[in-house]
């Protein structure tokens, strides 16, 4: 009977009209919250390092434990700081996550035992009155036994002994979370997000302190991401699901990318790798530039990286509220984009203020346009009619007295648009003529601001054999039955008298 009631409870918790439970992993710095978060999520999402205070923003991901759909939240380490310091802003983000969670996983280091900072944070958590699971982490050896016993003094029940890094005790933790979820009554989601269509994945990249987190906070209308005057505040790539002007999108806030020669710390290298991963899986990349110093060398390198990865690109010039002589500056920026980024000719340049929100509504139409062009599929018949016209107007040059004949073109892939051109003597086709064809595709099919790939392949020769292609055919070898074709008949030599 009890087993039957258990499944009824699970069906009630996971009813399709209720929102997923929100579980926050909390604790002081360097107790293993991000390692536990990655273990519960089943993949490495959060950056993990021995240095305390690595996590700064609240990272969220979808997960499932014991059949319950939930949203896991990795939070910054709780520090007893006030004022305008970075640590104080991190504490405010953590407290906001605690208040918005349904179940709390309070993590402490069992090897070090309960510290005064643990007790201060525990007092704050107990006042929230929410189901809390006390997690004693780093219990892979007997050195943690004393710390486990100290956990009872926090007044949060029996500690669950785990070692997140070594995957020890996770079954007991799943049981504890399952019991805690039974104390939560999830309300019906008043505005469920339509997940029938895949979201448009948008990554915001740029140099440090370009205003990426500030822009996303303005777009979603809340202080979701940590911001400040310090450069390099963001470390993890944070994903935010949002409905923007009726479109489901995913915003990816990334860490600022400095010049490679200046990146010395391991933690910054890991942040840059996280940013590169976000660019790789994004559909549209918004490259943010400071209006006071646009088109820096690093900006051009990031733009070239996005083009090589095949992502659709939009250049966003933020801090436009402090720009001087806006009309002339706007014209100069567009001319600079055309001159400095010829490989993505026609990339849109949008000027706005991420802090005040002025002209931010111009960003989505530009993103939609490049995303549609990035996914375009052109008919083969239209492409070959276009190719015939281009060849007639400007035929390929002759190389060593022999002409190159393009014969057939087709689109093989989208995102980005990829074309295959078959022609004779493919290896001899000049790069300039290939560039001429790519620019023609941009102009005639309106494919501005997106990368275009074109592969040149040799047309098949029906007289080619395997031996000939591999260079193994002997000189003078002829096919069977054609020994006398094209050869002069030899007469027997007559001896002279």
C-alpha positions in Angstrom: 0.0 0.0 0.0 2.9 2.3 0.9 4.6 1.6 -2.4 1.4 2.5 -4.3 1.1 5.8 -2.4 4.7 6.6 -3.3 4.0 6.4 -7.1 0.9 8.5 -6.6 2.9 11.2 -4.9 5.5 11.1 -7.7 2.7 11.5 -10.3 1.3 14.4 -8.3 4.7 16.1 -8.1 5.5 15.7 -11.7 2.1 16.7 -13.1 2.6 18.3 -16.5 0.8 21.6 -15.4 3.2 22.2 -12.5 6.6 23.9 -12.8 9.8 22.0 -12.1 11.2 22.1 -8.6 14.2 24.5 -8.1 17.1 23.1 -6.1 19.9 25.4 -5.0 23.4 24.1 -4.1 24.7 26.6 -1.5 27.5 26.9 1.0 30.6 29.0 1.7 33.5 29.2 -0.8 35.6 26.2 -1.8 33.4 23.4 -0.2 32.8 21.7 -3.6 29.5 23.1 -4.7 30.3 23.3 -8.4 31.7 19.7 -8.3 28.5 18.5 -6.7 26.4 20.5 -9.2 28.3 18.9 -12.1 27.8 15.4 -10.6 24.0 16.0 -10.1 23.7 17.4 -13.6 25.5 14.5 -15.1 28.0 16.6 -17.1 30.7 19.2 -16.6 29.0 22.5 -16.8 30.5 24.7 -14.0 34.1 25.6 -13.9 35.9 23.8 -11.1 39.2 25.0 -9.6 41.0 24.7 -6.2 41.0 28.5 -5.9 38.1 29.7 -3.7 35.5 32.0 -5.2 35.5 30.6 -8.7 31.7 30.7 -9.2 30.2 34.1 -9.2 26.9 33.9 -11.1 24.0 31.6 -10.5 24.2 28.8 -13.1 21.0 26.9 -13.9 20.4 23.6 -15.7 17.6 21.0 -16.2 18.0 17.7 -14.4 16.1 14.8 -13.1 16.4 12.9 -9.8 14.3 9.9 -8.9 11.9 10.7 -11.7 11.4 14.4 -10.6 12.1 17.1 -13.2 14.0 19.9 -11.6 16.1 23.0 -12.1 19.5 22.8 -10.5 21.2 26.0 -9.4 24.9 26.4 -8.7 25.5 29.5 -6.5 28.5 31.6 -5.4 30.1 31.0 -2.1 28.5 32.8 0.8 30.8 35.5 2.3 30.2 37.8 5.2 30.7 41.0 3.2 28.6 44.2 2.8 28.8 47.4 0.7 29.6 47.7 -2.9 32.4 45.1 -3.0 32.3 42.2 -5.5 31.9 39.7 -2.6 28.9 41.6 -1.3 27.2 41.5 -4.8 27.9 37.8 -5.0 26.3 37.3 -1.5 23.2 39.2 -2.7 22.9 36.9 -5.7 23.2 33.8 -3.5 20.6 35.1 -1.1 18.2 35.8 -3.9 18.7 32.2 -5.2 18.0 30.8 -1.7 14.8 32.7 -1.5 13.7 31.5 -5.0 14.5 27.8 -4.4 12.2 25.0 -3.3 14.9 22.7 -1.8 18.3 23.7 -0.5 21.5 21.6 -0.5 23.7 23.1 2.2 27.2 21.9 1.5 30.1 22.1 3.9 33.6 20.7 4.0 33.7 17.7 6.3 37.5 17.6 6.4 37.7 21.2 7.7 34.6 20.8 9.9 32.0 23.5 10.6 33.5 27.0 10.5 32.0 30.3 11.9 31.0 31.3 8.3 29.1 28.0 8.0 27.2 28.9 11.2 26.4 32.5 10.0 25.0 31.1 6.7 23.1 28.3 8.4 21.3 30.9 10.6 20.2 32.7 7.5 19.0 29.5 5.8 17.0 28.2 8.8 15.1 31.5 8.8 13.8 30.8 5.3 11.9 27.7 6.5 12.6 25.7 3.4 13.4 21.9 3.1 17.1 21.7 3.5 19.5 18.7 2.9 22.8 19.0 4.8 25.6 17.6 2.7 29.0 16.8 4.2 31.3 16.8 1.2 34.8 15.4 0.8 34.1 12.3 2.9 36.4 10.0 0.9 38.5 9.2 4.0 38.3 8.8 7.8 39.8 12.3 8.2 36.2 13.6 7.6 34.6 11.7 10.5 35.0 14.5 13.0 33.6 17.0 10.6 30.6 14.9 9.9 29.7 14.8 13.6 30.1 18.6 13.8 27.4 19.0 11.2 24.7 18.1 13.7 25.4 21.4 15.4 24.0 23.3 12.4 20.5 22.2 13.3 19.6 20.9 9.7 19.2 17.3 10.5 21.5 14.4 9.7 24.4 15.2 7.3 24.5 13.1 4.2 28.1 11.9 3.6 29.3 12.3 0.0 32.5 12.8 -2.0 31.3 14.6 -5.1 34.7 14.4 -6.9 34.8 10.6 -6.4 31.1 9.9 -6.9 30.7 8.5 -3.3 27.4 8.7 -1.5 25.3 10.0 -4.4 22.6 7.4 -3.9 22.0 8.5 -0.4 21.9 12.1 -1.5 19.3 11.2 -4.2 17.2 9.6 -1.5 17.5 12.6 0.8 16.5 15.0 -2.1 13.5 12.7 -3.0 12.2 13.0 0.6 12.7 16.7 0.7 10.8 17.1 -2.6 7.8 15.4 -1.0 7.5 18.4 1.4 7.2 20.8 -1.5 3.9 21.6 -3.1 4.6 23.0 -6.6 2.2 25.5 -7.9 0.9 25.6 -11.5 3.1 27.5 -13.8 1.0 30.6 -14.8 2.9 31.2 -18.1 4.6 28.0 -19.3 7.2 28.4 -21.9 6.4 26.9 -25.3 9.0 24.3 -26.0 7.6 23.0 -29.2 10.1 25.0 -31.3 13.8 25.0 -30.7 15.2 28.3 -29.3 17.4 30.7 -31.1 20.8 30.3 -29.3 22.5 33.8 -29.0 26.0 34.1 -27.5 27.2 37.5 -26.4 31.0 37.8 -26.7 33.6 40.5 -26.6 36.5 41.9 -24.6 36.4 42.1 -20.8 34.1 44.9 -19.4 32.3 45.4 -22.8 28.9 45.3 -21.1 27.7 41.8 -22.0 26.1 41.0 -18.6 24.6 44.5 -18.3 22.9 44.1 -21.7 21.4 40.7 -20.9 20.0 42.1 -17.6 18.4 44.9 -19.5 16.9 42.5 -22.1 15.3 40.3 -19.5 14.3 43.1 -17.1 16.0 41.9 -13.9 19.4 41.8 -12.3 20.0 38.1 -13.1 23.7 38.4 -13.8 26.5 39.8 -11.7 27.8 43.2 -13.0 30.3 45.8 -11.8 33.0 48.2 -12.9 35.7 45.5 -12.5 36.9 43.8 -15.7 36.5 40.0 -15.9 33.5 39.7 -13.5 31.9 36.8 -15.5 33.7 33.5 -15.5 31.2 30.9 -16.4 29.1 30.9 -19.5 25.6 31.4 -18.2 22.6 30.2 -20.2 19.2 32.0 -19.7 16.0 30.9 -21.4 13.7 33.8 -22.3 10.8 34.7 -24.5 11.9 37.9 -26.4 9.2 39.7 -28.3 7.4 36.4 -28.9 10.5 34.4 -29.8 12.0 31.7 -27.6 15.7 32.4 -27.2 18.6 31.3 -25.2 21.0 34.0 -24.1 24.6 32.9 -23.4 26.6 35.3 -21.3 30.3 34.6 -21.7 33.6 35.7 -20.1 35.6 38.4 -21.8 38.3 37.3 -24.1 41.7 39.0 -23.9 44.7 38.7 -26.1 46.2 35.2 -25.9 49.6 36.5 -24.8 48.0 38.1 -21.7 46.2 35.0 -20.5 48.4 33.4 -18.0 46.2 32.1 -15.2 44.7 28.6 -15.5 41.3 29.9 -14.3 41.1 32.5 -17.1 42.1 29.9 -19.7 39.2 27.7 -18.5 36.9 30.7 -18.8 38.0 31.3 -22.4 37.5 27.7 -23.2 34.0 28.0 -21.9 33.4 31.0 -24.1 34.7 29.2 -27.2 32.3 26.3 -26.4 29.4 28.8 -26.2 30.4 30.2 -29.6 30.6 26.7 -31.1 27.1 25.8 -30.1 25.4 29.2 -30.7 23.5 30.1 -33.8 24.0 33.8 -33.7 26.9 35.6 -32.0 26.6 39.2 -30.9 30.0 40.7 -30.8 29.8 43.6 -28.3 32.2 46.6 -28.8 32.7 49.6 -26.6 31.6 52.8 -28.4 34.6 54.6 -27.0 37.1 52.1 -28.5 35.5 50.0 -31.3 37.2 47.6 -33.7 40.2 46.9 -31.5 42.6 44.2 -32.8 41.1 41.8 -30.3 37.6 42.6 -31.6 38.7 41.7 -35.1 40.2 38.5 -34.0 37.0 37.4 -32.2 35.0 38.3 -35.3 37.4 36.2 -37.5 37.0 33.3 -35.0 33.2 33.5 -35.3 33.5 33.4 -39.1 35.8 30.4 -39.0 33.4 28.6 -36.7 30.6 29.3 -39.2 28.4 31.4 -36.9 26.1 34.2 -38.0 27.4 37.5 -36.6 25.9 40.7 -35.4 28.1 43.6 -34.2 26.6 45.4 -31.3 28.2 48.8 -30.3 27.2 49.4 -26.7 27.6 52.4 -24.4 26.1 54.5 -27.2 24.7 57.0 -24.7 28.2 58.4 -24.1 29.2 58.5 -27.8 29.9 62.0 -29.3 28.6 63.1 -32.6 26.5 60.0 -33.1 25.6 60.5 -36.8 29.2 60.7 -38.0 30.3 58.0 -35.6 27.6 55.6 -36.9 28.7 56.2 -40.5 32.3 55.6 -39.6 31.6 52.4 -37.7 29.7 50.9 -40.7 32.5 51.9 -43.0 35.1 50.3 -40.7 33.1 47.1 -40.5 33.0 46.8 -44.3 36.8 47.6 -44.6 38.1 45.5 -41.7 35.8 42.5 -42.0 35.7 41.7 -45.7 35.3 37.9 -45.0 31.8 38.6 -43.6 30.8 41.4 -45.9 27.6 43.2 -45.0 27.6 42.3 -41.3 24.9 44.3 -39.5 26.1 47.0 -37.0 23.6 48.0 -34.3 24.2 50.9 -31.9 22.5 51.0 -28.5 23.0 51.5 -24.7 22.9 48.3 -22.7 22.7 50.3 -19.4 19.7 52.5 -20.2 18.1 50.2 -22.8 17.8 52.9 -25.5 17.6 51.4 -29.0 18.1 47.8 -27.7 14.9 46.9 -29.6 16.9 47.2 -32.8 19.0 44.1 -31.9 16.4 41.4 -32.4 15.4 42.3 -36.0 19.1 42.1 -36.9 19.5 38.8 -35.2 16.4 37.4 -36.9 17.6 38.4 -40.3 21.1 36.9 -40.1 19.6 33.7 -38.5 17.2 33.3 -41.4 19.9 33.9 -44.0 22.2 31.5 -42.0 19.6 28.7 -42.4 18.7 29.4 -46.1 18.4 26.6 -48.6 18.6 27.6 -52.3 17.3 25.4 -55.1 19.8 23.6 -57.3 18.1 24.8 -60.5 18.4 28.5 -59.4 22.0 28.0 -58.5 23.0 26.5 -61.8 21.1 29.2 -63.7 23.0 31.7 -61.6 26.3 30.0 -62.3 25.7 30.0 -66.1 25.1 33.7 -66.0 28.2 34.4 -63.9 30.4 32.3 -66.2 29.0 34.1 -69.3 29.7 37.5 -67.7 33.1 36.6 -66.4 34.6 33.2 -67.4 37.5 31.7 -65.4 41.0 32.5 -66.6 43.0 30.1 -68.6 45.9 28.5 -66.7 48.9 27.2 -68.9 46.8 27.7 -72.0 44.0 25.5 -70.9 40.6 26.9 -69.7 38.8 25.9 -66.5 35.2 24.9 -67.0 32.8 25.1 -64.0 30.0 22.7 -64.7 27.7 22.2 -61.7 26.9 23.8 -58.3 24.7 22.7 -55.5 24.1 23.5 -51.8 25.0 20.6 -49.6 24.5 22.1 -46.1 23.0 25.0 -44.2 24.1 26.8 -41.0 26.3 28.1 -42.6 25.3 27.8 -46.3 27.8 25.4 -47.9 28.1 24.9 -51.7 30.0 22.4 -53.8 31.2 23.5 -57.3 32.3 20.9 -59.7 34.6 21.9 -62.5 37.5 20.7 -64.6 41.0 21.2 -63.3 39.6 22.0 -59.8 43.0 22.5 -58.2 43.9 25.2 -60.7 40.9 27.4 -60.0 42.3 30.8 -58.7 41.3 31.9 -55.2 40.2 35.3 -56.7 37.6 33.5 -58.9 36.3 31.6 -55.9 35.9 34.9 -54.1 34.1 36.3 -57.1 31.6 33.5 -56.9 31.1 33.9 -53.1 30.5 37.7 -53.4 28.1 37.0 -56.2 26.1 34.6 -54.0 26.0 37.4 -51.3 24.7 40.0 -53.8 22.3 38.0 -55.8 20.7 35.9 -53.0 21.0 38.6 -50.3 23.2 36.6 -47.9 24.9 39.5 -46.2 26.7 39.2 -42.9 27.0 35.4 -42.7 29.9 33.1 -43.5 29.6 31.2 -46.8 31.5 28.0 -47.6 32.4 26.8 -51.1 34.2 23.5 -51.8 35.7 23.0 -55.3 35.7 19.5 -56.5 36.9 17.9 -59.8 34.4 16.6 -62.2 34.5 12.9 -62.6 36.3 11.5 -65.7 34.7 8.3 -67.2 38.1 7.3 -68.6 39.9 7.4 -65.2 40.8 4.0 -63.7 41.9 3.2 -60.2 45.5 2.6 -61.4 45.5 5.9 -63.2 44.2 7.9 -60.3 46.7 6.4 -57.9 49.5 6.9 -60.4 50.3 3.1 -60.8 49.4 2.7 -64.5 52.5 1.8 -66.5 53.5 3.8 -69.5 52.4 2.3 -72.8 49.8 0.1 -71.1 46.6 -0.3 -73.2 43.3 -2.0 -72.7 42.7 -5.5 -73.9 41.5 -5.6 -77.5 43.0 -2.2 -78.4 46.6 -3.2 -78.8 46.9 -1.8 -82.3 44.8 1.3 -81.9 46.8 4.5 -82.6 50.1 2.6 -83.2 52.3 2.5 -86.3 52.6 -1.0 -87.7 56.2 -2.2 -87.5 57.6 -4.1 -90.5 60.3 -6.7 -90.2 63.8 -5.3 -90.6 65.4 -6.1 -93.9 69.1 -6.7 -93.9 71.2 -4.8 -96.4 73.3 -6.6 -98.9 
